Every structure is written in C-alpha cells, then in structure tokens.
Amino acid sequence: MKTSRFTDSQIMAVLKEAEGGMPVPELCRTHGISNAPFCKWQ
C-alpha cells in the first residue's frame, strides 16, 4: 500500500481549516492537493 505524503497532523490541520469555513477548492489549492484525497480524508 502506498504511504501518504502527508502526516496525520497535517491532515488534521487541513480538516480543521475546512471546518472553520474555508472553501474546499481554495483549501486544496493552497495545500497542493486535489479534491479526491480531501474527500477520502473526510
């Protein structure tokens, strides 16, 4: 299985930003990820 390029703490930080109200497309753009990993993390 392929390992994630992001650590657990980085994933948690991105998800907290999303809960804070930041739009998902902008969030993905700033962190350099696509929508697929973001949806998988949720």
N, CA, C and O atoms as CSV, one atom per row, in Angstrom:
chain,resi,resn,atom,element,x,y,z
A,1,MET,N,N,0.840,-1.184,0.000
A,1,MET,CA,C,0.000,0.000,0.000
A,1,MET,C,C,0.885,1.249,0.000
A,1,MET,O,O,1.899,1.305,0.696
A,2,LYS,N,N,0.494,2.224,-0.774
A,2,LYS,CA,C,1.258,3.454,-0.877
A,2,LYS,C,C,1.087,4.298,0.391
A,2,LYS,O,O,-0.020,4.433,0.911
A,3,THR,N,N,2.179,4.853,0.873
A,3,THR,CA,C,2.097,5.697,2.057
A,3,THR,C,C,1.677,7.106,1.660
A,3,THR,O,O,1.921,7.551,0.539
A,4,SER,N,N,1.052,7.787,2.587
A,4,SER,CA,C,0.585,9.138,2.346
A,4,SER,C,C,1.756,10.103,2.355
A,4,SER,O,O,2.736,9.905,3.074
A,5,ARG,N,N,1.649,11.128,1.566
A,5,ARG,CA,C,2.673,12.151,1.528
A,5,ARG,C,C,2.476,13.168,2.663
A,5,ARG,O,O,3.341,14.003,2.925
A,6,PHE,N,N,1.342,13.076,3.313
A,6,PHE,CA,C,1.015,13.972,4.413
A,6,PHE,C,C,0.985,13.207,5.728
A,6,PHE,O,O,0.558,12.053,5.768
A,7,THR,N,N,1.436,13.846,6.801
A,7,THR,CA,C,1.386,13.208,8.112
A,7,THR,C,C,-0.024,13.364,8.679
A,7,THR,O,O,-0.834,14.140,8.173
A,8,ASP,N,N,-0.290,12.618,9.726
A,8,ASP,CA,C,-1.615,12.703,10.363
A,8,ASP,C,C,-1.895,14.103,10.881
A,8,ASP,O,O,-3.023,14.585,10.785
A,9,SER,N,N,-0.884,14.758,11.425
A,9,SER,CA,C,-1.101,16.106,11.957
A,9,SER,C,C,-1.400,17.101,10.834
A,9,SER,O,O,-2.194,18.022,11.025
A,10,GLN,N,N,-0.776,16.928,9.667
A,10,GLN,CA,C,-1.066,17.809,8.533
A,10,GLN,C,C,-2.494,17.596,8.039
A,10,GLN,O,O,-3.193,18.555,7.711
A,11,ILE,N,N,-2.920,16.349,7.988
A,11,ILE,CA,C,-4.289,16.041,7.548
A,11,ILE,C,C,-5.292,16.654,8.513
A,11,ILE,O,O,-6.288,17.241,8.089
A,12,MET,N,N,-5.033,16.522,9.804
A,12,MET,CA,C,-5.938,17.095,10.809
A,12,MET,C,C,-6.000,18.612,10.681
A,12,MET,O,O,-7.071,19.197,10.847
A,13,ALA,N,N,-4.881,19.257,10.390
A,13,ALA,CA,C,-4.860,20.712,10.238
A,13,ALA,C,C,-5.703,21.144,9.039
A,13,ALA,O,O,-6.437,22.129,9.121
A,14,VAL,N,N,-5.604,20.416,7.931
A,14,VAL,CA,C,-6.398,20.738,6.738
A,14,VAL,C,C,-7.885,20.567,7.037
A,14,VAL,O,O,-8.696,21.409,6.650
A,15,LEU,N,N,-8.247,19.486,7.721
A,15,LEU,CA,C,-9.659,19.252,8.035
A,15,LEU,C,C,-10.201,20.303,8.994
A,15,LEU,O,O,-11.364,20.692,8.887
A,16,LYS,N,N,-9.382,20.767,9.925
A,16,LYS,CA,C,-9.832,21.820,10.845
A,16,LYS,C,C,-10.059,23.131,10.102
A,16,LYS,O,O,-10.984,23.878,10.419
A,17,GLU,N,N,-9.205,23.411,9.104
A,17,GLU,CA,C,-9.414,24.610,8.296
A,17,GLU,C,C,-10.733,24.516,7.536
A,17,GLU,O,O,-11.449,25.508,7.400
A,18,ALA,N,N,-11.050,23.327,7.044
A,18,ALA,CA,C,-12.310,23.132,6.323
A,18,ALA,C,C,-13.494,23.333,7.255
A,18,ALA,O,O,-14.503,23.918,6.860
A,19,GLU,N,N,-13.381,22.854,8.485
A,19,GLU,CA,C,-14.455,23.051,9.460
A,19,GLU,C,C,-14.604,24.517,9.815
A,19,GLU,O,O,-15.694,24.968,10.167
A,20,GLY,N,N,-13.514,25.259,9.723
A,20,GLY,CA,C,-13.538,26.681,10.034
A,20,GLY,C,C,-14.247,27.524,8.995
A,20,GLY,O,O,-14.502,28.707,9.224
A,21,GLY,N,N,-14.570,26.929,7.854
A,21,GLY,CA,C,-15.339,27.657,6.855
A,21,GLY,C,C,-14.575,28.012,5.597
A,21,GLY,O,O,-15.122,28.692,4.728
A,22,MET,N,N,-13.334,27.579,5.467
A,22,MET,CA,C,-12.569,27.864,4.256
A,22,MET,C,C,-13.134,27.027,3.106
A,22,MET,O,O,-13.365,25.831,3.280
A,23,PRO,N,N,-13.359,27.626,1.944
A,23,PRO,CA,C,-13.894,26.868,0.804
A,23,PRO,C,C,-12.952,25.746,0.385
A,23,PRO,O,O,-11.735,25.928,0.357
A,24,VAL,N,N,-13.510,24.600,0.062
A,24,VAL,CA,C,-12.716,23.417,-0.254
A,24,VAL,C,C,-11.802,23.625,-1.460
A,24,VAL,O,O,-10.634,23.242,-1.388
A,25,PRO,N,N,-12.272,24.214,-2.573
A,25,PRO,CA,C,-11.352,24.402,-3.700
A,25,PRO,C,C,-10.142,25.271,-3.348
A,25,PRO,O,O,-9.023,24.988,-3.775
A,26,GLU,N,N,-10.374,26.324,-2.572
A,26,GLU,CA,C,-9.271,27.193,-2.155
A,26,GLU,C,C,-8.336,26.459,-1.202
A,26,GLU,O,O,-7.117,26.613,-1.281
A,27,LEU,N,N,-8.894,25.679,-0.323
A,27,LEU,CA,C,-8.111,24.896,0.632
A,27,LEU,C,C,-7.214,23.898,-0.091
A,27,LEU,O,O,-6.036,23.762,0.240
A,28,CYS,N,N,-7.766,23.208,-1.068
A,28,CYS,CA,C,-6.990,22.236,-1.842
A,28,CYS,C,C,-5.884,22.927,-2.627
A,28,CYS,O,O,-4.776,22.401,-2.733
A,29,ARG,N,N,-6.172,24.084,-3.170
A,29,ARG,CA,C,-5.179,24.818,-3.947
A,29,ARG,C,C,-4.015,25.271,-3.070
A,29,ARG,O,O,-2.859,25.165,-3.480
A,30,THR,N,N,-4.301,25.770,-1.880
A,30,THR,CA,C,-3.233,26.273,-1.023
A,30,THR,C,C,-2.345,25.154,-0.485
A,30,THR,O,O,-1.154,25.365,-0.256
A,31,HIS,N,N,-2.915,23.966,-0.283
A,31,HIS,CA,C,-2.136,22.854,0.251
A,31,HIS,C,C,-1.585,21.924,-0.825
A,31,HIS,O,O,-0.841,20.993,-0.516
A,32,GLY,N,N,-1.943,22.168,-2.081
A,32,GLY,CA,C,-1.400,21.393,-3.185
A,32,GLY,C,C,-1.961,19.989,-3.289
A,32,GLY,O,O,-1.238,19.052,-3.629
A,33,ILE,N,N,-3.248,19.836,-2.996
A,33,ILE,CA,C,-3.884,18.530,-3.119
A,33,ILE,C,C,-5.081,18.651,-4.050
A,33,ILE,O,O,-5.543,19.759,-4.325
A,34,SER,N,N,-5.586,17.530,-4.535
A,34,SER,CA,C,-6.800,17.551,-5.347
A,34,SER,C,C,-7.993,17.247,-4.443
A,34,SER,O,O,-7.836,16.995,-3.249
A,35,ASN,N,N,-9.172,17.275,-5.026
A,35,ASN,CA,C,-10.378,17.022,-4.229
A,35,ASN,C,C,-10.461,15.573,-3.754
A,35,ASN,O,O,-11.031,15.305,-2.696
A,36,ALA,N,N,-9.899,14.635,-4.521
A,36,ALA,CA,C,-10.007,13.211,-4.177
A,36,ALA,C,C,-9.402,12.882,-2.807
A,36,ALA,O,O,-10.080,12.260,-1.990
A,37,PRO,N,N,-8.150,13.274,-2.524
A,37,PRO,CA,C,-7.629,12.957,-1.184
A,37,PRO,C,C,-8.401,13.673,-0.080
A,37,PRO,O,O,-8.588,13.125,1.006
A,38,PHE,N,N,-8.843,14.886,-0.355
A,38,PHE,CA,C,-9.598,15.624,0.662
A,38,PHE,C,C,-10.888,14.892,1.005
A,38,PHE,O,O,-11.237,14.753,2.177
A,39,CYS,N,N,-11.588,14.427,-0.013
A,39,CYS,CA,C,-12.833,13.698,0.228
A,39,CYS,C,C,-12.564,12.379,0.951
A,39,CYS,O,O,-13.360,11.951,1.787
A,40,LYS,N,N,-11.457,11.748,0.630
A,40,LYS,CA,C,-11.088,10.499,1.284
A,40,LYS,C,C,-10.772,10.736,2.765
A,40,LYS,O,O,-11.087,9.894,3.606
A,41,TRP,N,N,-10.156,11.868,3.083
A,41,TRP,CA,C,-9.808,12.180,4.472
A,41,TRP,C,C,-11.044,12.457,5.303
A,41,TRP,O,O,-11.065,12.168,6.500
A,42,GLN,N,N,-12.076,13.015,4.685
A,42,GLN,CA,C,-13.277,13.342,5.445
A,42,GLN,C,C,-13.918,12.071,5.884
A,42,GLN,O,O,-14.955,12.099,6.546
